[in-house]
């Protein structure tokens, strides 16, 4: 079993709080032109810091 972060793209406002709080710099990618992020779930350790930091509740951590 692994744990990873999931993104609800429609809720993301591009604030990058997830990027700033994540201990692994390779989990999130920010696209300036779209002001959105994407998630590299295979790099996620499941710590949940990004979930707590997200003001729009666009992130969740799930087991799979």
N, C-alpha and C positions, 0 to 999 in steps of 0.2 A: 504494500500500500504506500502511496505517496500523497503528499499534501502540496497544493499549489494555489496560486491566486487566480481569481476569475474577474474579468472586467465587464461591467454593464456599460457598453460604449455610449448609449444614449444619455447616461447620467454624467459622464465625464465632461468637465468644463476646461480641462487643460491646465489646471493650477500647478501641476507637477509636485505636489506634496508627497506623493508616493515615490517619485524619483529621488527626492531629497532625503527621505527617511529610510529607504531600502538599503540594507547593508551590502547588497550585491549590485554593483553598477550595471550589470548586464541583464537584469530582469525586465526593466522598462525601457522603452524607446519613446522619445517625444518627437512628434512631427510638428514643426513650427507652422507650416503652411495650413495644417488642419486644426492646430491647437488641440490635439488629441494624443493619447498614448496608445501603445500596443504592449502586450505582455509576452515575454518569453517564459512560459510556464515551466519549462524544463529546468530553468535556472533557479526557480523559486524554492526557498527552504521552508516556507510555511510559517514564518515567524509572526505574521499578522501586523507588523508595524505600519504597513501601508494602509491596511483596513482602518486602523485607528486614526491615521493622519488624514484620510480622505474626507473632506467636508461635504461631499455630495453623496456619500455612501455608494460609490460606483464600484467598489472592490469588495470581494469576499474571499475567504480561504475555504477550500473544500478538500476533502479526502477522496481519492479515487483509485 
